[in-house]
Amino acid sequence: MLAGWAGLAALVVNLAGPDRDGGIAMGAVFQIGPIGGIVGFIAGVFLFAKFGFVSKAKSLTKTEQPEAAAAPAQKRVSPIFAVPVLLIVAGLAWWGWYELIRSPYLSHGYMTLALQFRLPSGMDLPPGAEDVHITVNEGSQPTDVLIGQSWHGTDGDHRVILASASLSMKTSQRIVSLALPGVPEQTWQLDLSSDPDPTRGYTEWQFANGAPTPKVEMNYRLSADH
């Protein structure tokens, strides 16, 4: 039953393809999967009745009478049936454990990534927030970036652009990109684990990968939403 349930659910998920919010996977497990469970249960009962037991004839000793041979033969579970069942149970247990630890969502749920971009000394801000283009990618998946009304500040004689993004996925690669008018696009790779904890505060300022001119610095803070 478990094999039929899991097998049909996995087949539906694989045929449907990637699903961002998990709706297809939930439907496959809880709505379509039970159909496979019923089919698997019926097949399991049939296979057990047909192959589940084997008879083992009792051998006579020298002191036993020949009529003892007429006694019912002993029955035991067939290895041909038992071994595949044990393998299926072990496989399903391992699969369940693997899916649990590789859940695509962060352990802390949605987390807020606060970003600060420090422009070189004396460099002016863009005319408006609409001229600031920031992208944050979790692996190959982009996430929403928010640039609010209070989108800039100062740090000494440096102007600072402020933004935030929402992180939700486990991944070992998170890339931040910044593009400004007249400034080459600059990118940073965040030094975070695939399932990070909140940071104590903002990180140290760091230059972009390759550090094109003019050199913009970036730091960030990661906090849990709950």
C-alpha positions in Angstrom: 0.0 0.0 0.0 2.8 2.4 0.9 4.7 1.6 -2.2 1.6 2.2 -4.4 0.8 5.5 -2.6 4.4 6.8 -2.8 5.0 5.5 -6.3 1.9 7.1 -7.9 2.5 10.5 -6.0 6.1 10.6 -7.2 5.0 9.8 -10.8 2.5 12.7 -10.8 5.1 15.1 -9.3 7.7 14.1 -11.9 5.2 14.4 -14.8 4.0 17.8 -13.6 7.4 19.3 -13.4 8.7 22.1 -11.0 6.2 23.7 -8.6 7.1 26.8 -6.7 4.4 26.8 -4.0 4.2 23.0 -3.5 0.5 22.7 -4.5 1.1 20.0 -7.0 3.1 17.9 -4.6 0.4 18.3 -1.9 -2.3 17.3 -4.3 -0.3 14.3 -5.5 0.4 13.0 -2.0 -3.0 13.6 -0.4 -5.5 13.4 -3.3 -4.0 11.2 -6.0 -1.6 9.1 -3.8 -4.5 7.2 -2.0 -5.6 5.7 -5.3 -2.2 4.2 -5.7 -2.4 3.0 -2.1 -5.6 1.1 -2.8 -4.2 -0.5 -5.9 -1.0 -1.3 -4.0 -2.9 -2.9 -1.1 -4.9 -5.1 -3.5 -1.8 -6.1 -5.4 0.0 -6.8 -2.1 -2.8 -9.1 -0.8 -2.8 -11.0 -4.1 0.9 -11.4 -4.2 1.0 -12.5 -0.5 -1.7 -15.1 -1.1 0.2 -16.4 -4.1 3.8 -16.2 -3.1 3.8 -15.3 0.6 4.1 -18.9 2.0 6.1 -21.9 1.1 5.7 -25.4 2.5 8.5 -27.3 4.1 8.0 -31.0 4.2 9.0 -32.6 7.6 11.8 -35.2 7.2 11.4 -38.4 9.1 13.8 -39.7 11.7 14.7 -43.3 12.2 12.4 -43.6 15.2 9.3 -42.1 13.5 6.6 -44.2 11.8 5.9 -43.8 8.1 2.4 -42.5 8.8 4.0 -39.4 10.3 4.7 -38.3 6.8 1.0 -37.6 6.4 1.2 -34.8 9.0 0.6 -31.2 7.5 3.8 -29.7 6.0 5.2 -26.8 7.9 4.7 -23.3 6.3 7.0 -20.3 6.5 7.2 -16.9 4.8 8.7 -17.2 1.4 12.1 -15.4 1.0 11.0 -14.5 -2.5 8.2 -12.4 -1.0 9.9 -11.2 2.2 13.1 -9.8 0.7 11.4 -7.5 -1.8 9.0 -6.3 1.0 11.9 -5.5 3.3 13.7 -3.7 0.5 10.6 -1.6 -0.3 10.2 -0.7 3.3 13.8 0.3 3.6 13.7 2.3 0.4 10.6 4.2 1.4 12.1 5.0 4.9 15.3 6.2 3.3 13.3 8.3 0.7 11.2 9.9 3.4 14.3 10.8 5.5 16.0 12.2 2.4 13.0 14.3 1.4 12.8 15.6 4.9 16.4 16.8 5.2 16.4 18.2 1.6 13.2 20.2 2.0 13.7 23.2 -0.3 12.4 25.7 2.2 14.5 27.4 4.9 14.2 26.0 8.5 13.4 29.6 9.7 10.7 30.0 7.0 10.8 33.3 5.1 13.8 35.4 6.0 14.5 39.1 5.3 17.7 40.1 3.6 18.5 43.8 4.3 21.0 45.2 1.7 23.1 48.3 1.8 25.1 49.5 -1.2 27.7 52.2 -0.5 28.7 54.3 -3.4 32.3 55.6 -3.9 33.1 58.9 -2.0 31.6 61.9 -3.9 29.4 59.8 -6.2 25.8 61.0 -6.5 22.7 58.9 -6.2 20.6 58.1 -9.2 17.8 60.5 -9.9 15.1 58.1 -8.5 14.5 54.7 -7.1 13.3 53.5 -10.5 16.8 53.9 -11.8 18.2 51.4 -9.3 18.0 47.8 -10.5 18.7 45.1 -7.9 18.3 41.4 -8.4 18.7 38.6 -5.8 18.9 35.0 -7.1 18.5 31.9 -4.9 20.2 29.4 -7.0 18.5 29.8 -10.4 15.4 31.3 -8.9 15.0 35.1 -8.6 13.3 36.6 -5.5 11.4 39.8 -5.0 13.5 42.9 -4.1 11.9 45.8 -2.3 13.1 49.4 -2.6 11.0 51.5 -0.4 10.4 55.2 -0.1 13.3 55.7 2.2 15.7 54.0 -0.3 18.9 55.9 0.4 21.0 57.2 3.3 24.5 58.4 4.0 27.7 57.0 5.6 30.1 59.9 6.0 30.7 61.3 2.5 29.3 58.1 0.9 25.8 57.8 -0.4 24.1 54.5 0.5 21.3 52.7 -1.4 18.9 50.6 0.8 16.9 47.6 -0.3 15.5 44.3 1.1 14.6 40.9 -0.3 12.8 37.9 1.0 14.7 34.5 1.1 12.9 31.2 1.4 14.8 28.5 -0.5 17.7 26.3 0.6 20.6 26.8 -1.8 24.4 27.0 -1.7 24.5 29.9 -4.2 22.9 33.3 -3.6 23.8 36.1 -6.0 23.1 39.9 -5.6 23.4 42.2 -8.6 23.2 46.0 -8.8 22.9 48.1 -11.9 22.9 51.9 -12.0 22.8 54.4 -14.8 26.3 54.8 -16.3 27.7 52.1 -13.9 28.6 48.5 -15.0 26.5 45.8 -13.4 28.2 44.5 -10.2 27.5 41.2 -8.5 28.2 39.7 -5.1 28.0 36.2 -3.9 26.6 36.0 -0.4 28.7 34.0 2.1 25.7 32.1 3.6 25.1 28.4 4.2 22.4 26.6 2.2 20.1 26.8 5.3 21.4 29.9 7.2 20.7 31.3 10.6 20.1 35.0 11.2 23.2 37.2 11.3 24.1 39.2 14.4 24.1 42.4 12.4 25.3 43.8 9.2 28.4 42.1 7.6 31.6 44.0 6.7 31.6 46.0 3.5 32.7 44.0 0.5 33.5 44.9 -3.1 31.7 43.2 -6.0 33.2 40.1 -7.7 35.8 41.5 -10.1 35.3 45.0 -8.6 34.6 47.1 -11.7 35.1 50.8 -11.6 33.5 52.7 -9.9 33.7 50.3 -7.0 30.5 49.9 -5.1 30.5 48.2 -1.7 27.8 46.0 -0.3 26.9 44.6 3.1 23.8 42.8 4.4 21.9 41.5 7.4 19.7 38.4 7.5 16.8 38.2 10.0 14.0 35.7 10.5 10.5 36.9 9.9 9.2 35.1 13.0 
